[in-house]
């Protein structure tokens, strides 16, 4: 067994999906978003586990979609980010996203010249202001689509910028804008897929489901939704204590003499450090003043008091001694009877490097 690994509980993954499905109409399609290595859980294994239960897999980058195809994922794959590598998209039967008039012109030109069919969803702007065409461009879009034989419009979609819980009025405003796009396209198409709802808004805002929803973080555990539907965390980072020793009262521990022992201790060392996200907070780059202020207040509190740990043995917190090193962290195990030497480290799977082994279990675990 590896000294450190991410244990993914597939039973909890299925459980979460079943809880979310109860919020949907039976006809509503589901896109499971597996971008970013399925939020750190392993995109290929998660896709294989869900292949019979969802209609689409969503990826952020073309390479992520190709990786799924290389591993024999047969479900429809939707590329949410822009790309002009049409040959790779065609060869791997990936549905692409079109976010601008220029992108649509280029796709139509390539597919017509090569007589190759590529399906796409049109991204429309409703308030996120990242990718997407504007409502005043729809007539031009319609004229371009009339010239297309091989570029097939399959869906219309957008992206909520916030959640129903955090800013209901903004979400309602975005939905109202999205409905205008839908009304336009309903005049010309009968069977398009419409999707805008992410995990939180799927749970909290039924009127935003349309005929497909996109599920990301809710598949993997509790999310920032207003309604608590009982989602379970599906993964745990676990590590073996690889070394123990006695430290006498008055001796320093760790780099920079950052900790001085006030009593005789037994310490344990685990093979994970700040390289893997230990002791780090997500800095709110580009955030508002209040978010930045909260971040620095948390940093000051953690520096002064160092009272919070993220390492546990059978539910008991283990004090971190000194600063985490690049690849090692020292913990106090003086008063803990360690039997199996395995501890849990409560960090996000997105911090866990891809070279760290993922293990998959299906038994029932809390």
N, C-alpha and C positions, 0 to 999 in steps of 0.2 A: 504494500500500500504506500502511496505517496505521502511525504511528510505534511504536505498541505494540499487540499483539494476542495472543490466546490461540489457539494452534494445536492443534487436536484431531485425533488420528489415529484414524479410524474402523476401520482395519484392526486396530489393537491392541484396540479395543473388542470387535470380533468374536472376536478371538483369546482375550481374557479370558473371554468368555461360553462359548466352546467348551471352554476348560480347566475351567471350573466345571461344565459339563454332564457332563463325564466323571465327576464325583463323585456324580451323581444317577442314579436309576432313570429309564428312558425315559418313564415315566408321570408323573413329578413335574412339576408346573406351576411356572412361574417368574413372579414379580412383579419387574419392574425398577423400583426406587425412583428416581424422578426429582424428588423434592422439592428445594427450595432451588436451583431452576434446574439440576437434575441435578448437584448438588454443584459448581455453578459452570460446568459444561460446556455449558449451553444445553439446556433441557428439551425444547423442540420438536424440535430437530435430532437429539438423542439418541433421542427417542421415534420419530421417523421412521426412524432408522437401525435400530432394534430391532423395528420393528412386526411383522415376519414371524417373529421368533425368540422372542418371549415371549408369555405369556398375559394378563398384567395389567401396568398401570402404576400405581405407588403415588405419591400426592402427599400433602403434609402439610396444605395449605390449599385451600379450595374454589376460590379464584381460579386456582390452579395447574392444577386439573383443567379449568376452563372454558377456560383458555388453550390446553390441548391440543386440546380439542374445536373451538375456533375455527380451529385449524390442521389440521383434518381428520384427527386421530388417531382411528381407529375401534376400537382395542382397548378392552377393559374397563379402566375407571379406578377405582381404590379410593382413597377419601378417608380417610386414617388419623386425622385430627383430628376432633373433634366439630363439628357444625354443625346449625342448625335452619332453614336456608334451603332448605326442602324443594322449593319451586318450581324454584329454580335447579338443584338436584340432579336433579330429575325431568327438566327440560327438556334437561339435558346428559347424561342417561343415566349418571349416576355412582353407583357402589356406595358406600354410606356406612358409617361405623363407629358402632356404638351401644355406649356405655360405662356406662350406668346405667339403672335402672328408669324413672326419670323421662323420659329420652330415648326409651326404647322406647314408653312410654305416649303421648308427644307424636307420635312418628312414626306409630304405629298410628291415632291419632285423625285426623291430617291425611290419611293415605292412604285411610282408610275414608271420610272426609267428601268427599274429592275424587275418589275412585275412580281413583287413580293408583298404579301399582305402582312401588315402590322396593325394590331389593335392598339388604341390609345384612349386615355381618359383626359378630358380637357379640364385643366385647373383654372378655377375662376376666383377672382379677388372679392373677398367679402369683409376684410378688416384685419387680416394678418400682415398684409403688405410685405410678403416675402416673394412668393411666386404667384403668377396668375394673371389672366387677361381681365380687362375691365368690361363692364356692361356695354359701354359705348362702342366696343369693338365687335359686338356680336354679328352685326350685318356683314362685316368683312369676313368673319369666321364662316358664316353661312355661305358666302360666295366661294371661298376657298374649298369648303367641303363639297360643293357641287362639282369641283374639278377633280375630285379624288375618286379613284377606282379601287386602290389597294390599301390606302390608309383608312382604317375602319374606326369610326367613333363608337366606342362602347359605353362610355360613362362620362358624367360630369361630377366634379368634386371640388371641395374647398377645405379649409382648415380653420377650426375654431382657435382664436388667439387666447382665449381664457376659458374658464369653466363656469357652469351654471351656478356652482356654489360660490365662486369668488366674485363674479360680476354678471349677474343674471341679465341686466339690461343690455350689456354689450353682446352677450350670446343671442338674445332675442333679436337684436339689431342685425347680427350676422345672418341669422336664419331668415329674416325677412328679405335680405339681399339675395340669399341663395335661392329663395322661392321665386324671385323674379327671373333668375337665370333658368330655373326649371320650367317656368311658364313659357319662356321663349322656346326652349328646345322641345317641349311637349307638343308644340305646334307642328313639328317636323319629324319627330321620332316617337315611336310607341314603346320601345323596350330598352331604354337606356338605364344604366345603373347610376343612382345618385347616392353620394356619400359625403358626409361632413363630420359625423360624430366620432370623437375619440373615446377613450375608456370612460373618463369621468362623465362626459355628457351623454354617453350611452346609458349609463346607470341613472343619471339624474333627470334627463330631459328626453322623454319618450318621443316627443314631436320632432326630434332631430334625427330619428332613425332612418327615415326614407326606406330604401330597399336594400341598403347595406351599411354596416357599421364597421369601424376600424378599432380593433382591440389590441392594445400594447401592454402597458404596465399592469392593467387589471388582471391579465392572465397570470402574472407572476407574483401577485400579492395585493394587499390592501392599497388602494389609491386614494387620491385626494377628492373623493366624491362626498356629496352631502349625505347621501343615503348609504347606510352600512348594510351590505348584503351578505356579510360574513365571509369575505374572501380570505384565503390563507396564503401565507408566505410559502413559496415553493422551494426555496434553497437556503442552505447554510454553508458558510465557509468554515471548514474544520482544519485543524492543524495538530500535529503531534508535538508534544514537548520533547525537543531533541537533546536537551542537556540540562542537568540540574547540578547545583553546588551550594555549599554553605557560605554565607557571608557574615562576618562578625560585626557587632555593634561598632559604629564609628567609621566603618569603611565606606568609601565612595563606590557608586555603581553607575556605569555607563559613561558615555562621552561627556566631556566638559565638566566632570564632577557634578553632574546635574542632580544627583540624588545621594544623600548621605543617610546610611542606615541608622535608625535610632535603637535598634535591637538586633540580636542575632536572627538571621533569616535563612530560609531556604528559597532559592530563586530557580525559576525555570525559564528556558529560552525557547521561543518559537520562531520558525523560519519565515517571518513576514515583517516587512518594515514600511517606511514611508514611500518606497518605490511602488508598493502595492496599495497605497492609499491609507495606511495606518497614520492616524493623527492629523489627517488633512480634512479641511472643510472645502466645499465648493465655493470659490470666491465669486460673488455676483458681479461679474464684469458687465458694464453697461447698464446696471440696474439703477433704480431710483435711489435717492439719498437715504431713505429709511432702510432699505434692504442692505445697503453698504454699511450703514451705521450698526445695524444688528450684527452683521458679519464680524466687524471689528470688536464689538462688545463681547461676542462669544469667544473670539480669539484671546482677548485680554483675560476673560474669566478662566478660560482653560489654562492659560499660562500661570496665573496667580494661584489657582486652587488645585488644578490637576486632579479633580475628584471623580471625573467620569471615566469609566473604562468601557471598552467594547469587547473585552475578552472574558469568557465565562466557562466555568467547568460545571457541568450538570446543573446549570441555572445559577450558580454562585459566581459573583463578580470577582475577578482577579485584578488586583492593583497593578498598574503598569509602573515600573520603577525606572526613573530617568526618561530620557527621550527615546522614541523609537529610532533604531538605526536604519540604514538603507534596506537591509534584508533580514534584520533580526529585531525582536522585541523581548525585553526582560520583564517577567511578571513575578509577583510574590506568591509562593505556594506554601508558605510556612505552616499555615493552619488548615491546609486542605489535604485530605487523604486522597491522593491521586492513584487510581487503580489502572485505568486504561491509557492514561497519558494523552487523551484527545480533548482538545478544547474547542469551543466555538468562538469565532471572531465575527462580530456584527458589523460588517462593512457591506456596501452595495456590491452586487455581482459585477456592476459596470466598472468597478475599480480592479477587479480580479484579472490579472494578465491572462492572455489567451494561451500561454504556455503552461499555465496551471491546469492540472487535470480536472475535468468535469466527470462526475460519476452520477449515474441515473438509477433511481430506485422507484419502485411502484407500490411499495407497501404503505399502509396507512400510518402516518406520523403526524403529530401535532406541530 
